[in-house]
Amino acid sequence: MNTYIDIIGNNILKRMPEMKRGVWLAFLDKNGRVLHKQPGQNEYAFAGIEDLDDAYFYIRFRDEGQVSHSETPNAKKFASMQQFFRARYELRVVAVLRNAEPQCLEEKLRAAILTASLPQTATHANPTVEPVTSYLNAMNVLRKETPGEKERPFDVNMSFVALDFDLVVDVDVNLPVFCEAPCTGSAC
């Protein structure tokens, strides 16, 4: 899943040169702060909206970081021992850009996410991105992304948009286990 998030985040940076930086994969802590684990460390850094942020986005889990699972109808199998299930990762991207038209910013963001080229592998099949809901009202985005905080003034020239989307992928249950401990007995 992290590979797909990397591809989506890098595609946003590629297709939206006005965005100068991005963070993925962030999460909400129990106090409603958006945090991101520092690479190679056990430390977490704040990744949410700040007063001076501009040309910035982050991708985070929605709500409680839920991943739902279901049966997959017609997963393509590469080997007979494969057994797929469908995983649905509930994600949100939040973008901050100065002097941007919110509708235009959301459209470009959505296009960058939907055009990310997600590869299919033996253990991950049919990866897709499904847009869910977009939020264009800056004050509503701020309220959703800074819950419990007292409202404070932001630069009126800043645009804040959020787009909820689901990353859906069919995941093989058996092949990773088989590859870690391949059968070598006489029955194989």
C-alpha positions, 0 to 999 in steps of 0.5 A: 500500500505504501508504494501506491501512496508514494506513486500518488504523492509523487504524481501530485508533485509532478502534475502540479508544479505549483505544489512545492512539497507534500507529506504522505502518509500522515494520520490523526492522533488522539488530539486531532493533530495531523502527524507524520513519522520521520523516516528512519526514526521513532519521532513524529512531526506535525504535518497539518495546516500551519499559518505559513504553509503554502503550496503544500499538501498531505495525504492521510488516513481518514477518520480512524485509519480504517481499512475495510476488507471484502471478497473480491469478485474476479481477481486475476490469479497468476498462480493456483495457490493465490487467494485474493481479498479486496482492501479499501484504504480510506484516505484524504488529501488536503492541499493548501495554495495561495491565490488559487481558485478552490474548484480549480485546485480540487480539479487538478488535485483529483486529476493528479490522483486519478491519473497516477499509474498504479502497477499490478503485481503478483500480490496486488491486483487491480489497484484503483482510486475512487474519489469519494467527497471533495471539500472546497470551503476553506473554513470547513476544511480548517475545522475538519483538519484542526478539530478541537482547536480554536478558530484563528485567522488565516491569510484570506488569499490561502485556499484549503481544499480536501479530497476524500478518496479510497485506494482499492486493491485486491491483495493476495493472502497466500503468495507472500507466505508461500514465497517466504517459506516455499514448499520443498517437501516431496508433496510439492 
